[in-house]
Amino acid sequence: ADLAEWSDALLPALPDRAVLCGWSLGSLIALDLARRHPGRVARLILIGATPCFVARNGDAPWSNGLDAATVATFNASFAADPAGTQKKFIALQSLGDARRRAVAADLVAALADAGPAHAPGLSWGLELLADTDLRAHVPDIHQPTQLIHGAGDALMPLAAAQWLAHQLPNARLTRFDDCGHAPFLSRPQECAALIAECLDD
């Protein structure tokens, strides 16, 4: 499955003029829905977002992502050891956060039911992250967009969100210092207040 298939699977459940809040891979799905179905999406709230998860060379270089070989190794290790790889992935998500241990514990609890039966879906999600590059389409996304990003995000660097803030026609970026990839866990009250403010605009 590609990103569009995941997006289209969600489309029937969306209310008219939906406000989409996406985190991490969810932000890529939200961007894709906003671009391809603009009449269905009124506004975006993107947390820990990037247009391209993997660093790329060639005609369209991108340095604001993880090394491609590292991502490939990570994805391959997931097939052999899903539990161990998931633990490492959680550690990366909490890296750079002043509340690192508490955030990691919250992520572990949230994924407590992600046993072997969920492993294929998680693996496909990692592959989507590795394969997706929405940079060329970002300027076509005109919905008002609030970007929320942790300054210490080790998975999706702050520079990726800054790029989005400049390339999206109608976006603003709020940076949370001493925060990693999960600001809604690290700074829940501030994150919730910001989301509420967006909804009231």
NORQUIBEL-V935280 format. One record per residue. N is the residue number from 1. RES is the residue in one letter. PSI is psi in whole degrees, 0 to 359 (none if undefined). BURIAL is + if it has 9 or more other ideal C-beta (glycine too) atoms within 8 Angstrom, else -. Layout:
# NORQUIBEL-V935280
n->N res->RES psi->PSI burial->BURIAL
n->N res->RES psi->PSI burial->BURIAL
This chain:
# NORQUIBEL-V935280
n->1 res->A psi->145 burial->-
n->2 res->D psi->180 burial->-
n->3 res->L psi->320 burial->+
n->4 res->A psi->324 burial->-
n->5 res->E psi->319 burial->-
n->6 res->W psi->316 burial->+
n->7 res->S psi->313 burial->+
n->8 res->D psi->334 burial->-
n->9 res->A psi->332 burial->-
n->10 res->L psi->335 burial->+
n->11 res->L psi->315 burial->+
n->12 res->P psi->337 burial->-
n->13 res->A psi->352 burial->-
n->14 res->L psi->136 burial->+
n->15 res->P psi->165 burial->-
n->16 res->D psi->141 burial->-
n->17 res->R psi->54 burial->-
n->18 res->A psi->149 burial->+
n->19 res->V psi->117 burial->+
n->20 res->L psi->128 burial->+
n->21 res->C psi->117 burial->+
n->22 res->G psi->140 burial->+
n->23 res->W psi->132 burial->+
n->24 res->S psi->241 burial->+
n->25 res->L psi->326 burial->+
n->26 res->G psi->331 burial->+
n->27 res->S psi->326 burial->+
n->28 res->L psi->319 burial->+
n->29 res->I psi->318 burial->+
n->30 res->A psi->317 burial->+
n->31 res->L psi->318 burial->+
n->32 res->D psi->317 burial->+
n->33 res->L psi->318 burial->+
n->34 res->A psi->324 burial->+
n->35 res->R psi->314 burial->+
n->36 res->R psi->340 burial->-
n->37 res->H psi->61 burial->+
n->38 res->P psi->333 burial->+
n->39 res->G psi->342 burial->-
n->40 res->R psi->345 burial->+
n->41 res->V psi->119 burial->+
n->42 res->A psi->328 burial->-
n->43 res->R psi->153 burial->+
n->44 res->L psi->140 burial->+
n->45 res->I psi->113 burial->+
n->46 res->L psi->123 burial->+
n->47 res->I psi->126 burial->+
n->48 res->G psi->47 burial->+
n->49 res->A psi->155 burial->+
n->50 res->T psi->150 burial->+
n->51 res->P psi->345 burial->+
n->52 res->C psi->113 burial->+
n->53 res->F psi->329 burial->+
n->54 res->V psi->137 burial->+
n->55 res->A psi->143 burial->+
n->56 res->R psi->149 burial->+
n->57 res->N psi->194 burial->-
n->58 res->G psi->211 burial->-
n->59 res->D psi->334 burial->-
n->60 res->A psi->72 burial->-
n->61 res->P psi->149 burial->-
n->62 res->W psi->114 burial->+
n->63 res->S psi->357 burial->-
n->64 res->N psi->40 burial->+
n->65 res->G psi->178 burial->+
n->66 res->L psi->153 burial->+
n->67 res->D psi->134 burial->-
n->68 res->A psi->319 burial->+
n->69 res->A psi->323 burial->-
n->70 res->T psi->316 burial->-
n->71 res->V psi->318 burial->+
n->72 res->A psi->317 burial->+
n->73 res->T psi->319 burial->-
n->74 res->F psi->313 burial->+
n->75 res->N psi->320 burial->+
n->76 res->A psi->321 burial->-
n->77 res->S psi->334 burial->+
n->78 res->F psi->322 burial->+
n->79 res->A psi->324 burial->-
n->80 res->A psi->327 burial->-
n->81 res->D psi->76 burial->-
n->82 res->P psi->318 burial->+
n->83 res->A psi->315 burial->-
n->84 res->G psi->320 burial->-
n->85 res->T psi->321 burial->+
n->86 res->Q psi->321 burial->+
n->87 res->K psi->318 burial->-
n->88 res->K psi->322 burial->+
n->89 res->F psi->320 burial->+
n->90 res->I psi->320 burial->+
n->91 res->A psi->320 burial->+
n->92 res->L psi->322 burial->+
n->93 res->Q psi->330 burial->+
n->94 res->S psi->353 burial->+
n->95 res->L psi->142 burial->+
n->96 res->G psi->8 burial->+
n->97 res->D psi->136 burial->+
n->98 res->A psi->336 burial->-
n->99 res->R psi->42 burial->-
n->100 res->R psi->312 burial->+
n->101 res->R psi->318 burial->-
n->102 res->A psi->319 burial->+
n->103 res->V psi->315 burial->+
n->104 res->A psi->319 burial->+
n->105 res->A psi->320 burial->-
n->106 res->D psi->320 burial->+
n->107 res->L psi->320 burial->+
n->108 res->V psi->316 burial->+
n->109 res->A psi->320 burial->-
n->110 res->A psi->331 burial->-
n->111 res->L psi->14 burial->+
n->112 res->A psi->331 burial->-
n->113 res->D psi->5 burial->-
n->114 res->A psi->68 burial->-
n->115 res->G psi->196 burial->-
n->116 res->P psi->327 burial->-
n->117 res->A psi->335 burial->-
n->118 res->H psi->352 burial->+
n->119 res->A psi->317 burial->+
n->120 res->P psi->319 burial->-
n->121 res->G psi->319 burial->-
n->122 res->L psi->321 burial->+
n->123 res->S psi->317 burial->+
n->124 res->W psi->323 burial->+
n->125 res->G psi->318 burial->+
n->126 res->L psi->322 burial->+
n->127 res->E psi->321 burial->+
n->128 res->L psi->316 burial->+
n->129 res->L psi->318 burial->+
n->130 res->A psi->328 burial->+
n->131 res->D psi->342 burial->-
n->132 res->T psi->135 burial->+
n->133 res->D psi->104 burial->+
n->134 res->L psi->10 burial->+
n->135 res->R psi->318 burial->+
n->136 res->A psi->338 burial->-
n->137 res->H psi->347 burial->+
n->138 res->V psi->318 burial->+
n->139 res->P psi->346 burial->-
n->140 res->D psi->0 burial->-
n->141 res->I psi->106 burial->+
n->142 res->H psi->356 burial->-
n->143 res->Q psi->144 burial->+
n->144 res->P psi->132 burial->+
n->145 res->T psi->128 burial->+
n->146 res->Q psi->120 burial->+
n->147 res->L psi->132 burial->+
n->148 res->I psi->123 burial->+
n->149 res->H psi->139 burial->+
n->150 res->G psi->132 burial->+
n->151 res->A psi->333 burial->+
n->152 res->G psi->15 burial->+
n->153 res->D psi->118 burial->+
n->154 res->A psi->346 burial->+
n->155 res->L psi->314 burial->+
n->156 res->M psi->97 burial->+
n->157 res->P psi->151 burial->+
n->158 res->L psi->326 burial->+
n->159 res->A psi->330 burial->-
n->160 res->A psi->318 burial->+
n->161 res->A psi->324 burial->+
n->162 res->Q psi->322 burial->+
n->163 res->W psi->314 burial->+
n->164 res->L psi->318 burial->+
n->165 res->A psi->327 burial->+
n->166 res->H psi->329 burial->-
n->167 res->Q psi->331 burial->+
n->168 res->L psi->133 burial->+
n->169 res->P psi->338 burial->-
n->170 res->N psi->68 burial->-
n->171 res->A psi->154 burial->+
n->172 res->R psi->149 burial->-
n->173 res->L psi->130 burial->+
n->174 res->T psi->124 burial->+
n->175 res->R psi->133 burial->+
n->176 res->F psi->115 burial->+
n->177 res->D psi->158 burial->-
n->178 res->D psi->37 burial->-
n->179 res->C psi->144 burial->+
n->180 res->G psi->225 burial->+
n->181 res->H psi->352 burial->+
n->182 res->A psi->67 burial->+
n->183 res->P psi->334 burial->+
n->184 res->F psi->341 burial->+
n->185 res->L psi->321 burial->+
n->186 res->S psi->320 burial->+
n->187 res->R psi->63 burial->+
n->188 res->P psi->319 burial->-
n->189 res->Q psi->317 burial->-
n->190 res->E psi->321 burial->+
n->191 res->C psi->315 burial->+
n->192 res->A psi->320 burial->+
n->193 res->A psi->320 burial->-
n->194 res->L psi->318 burial->+
n->195 res->I psi->317 burial->+
n->196 res->A psi->320 burial->-
n->197 res->E psi->319 burial->-
n->198 res->C psi->319 burial->+
n->199 res->L psi->334 burial->-
n->200 res->D psi->344 burial->-
n->201 res->D psi->none burial->-
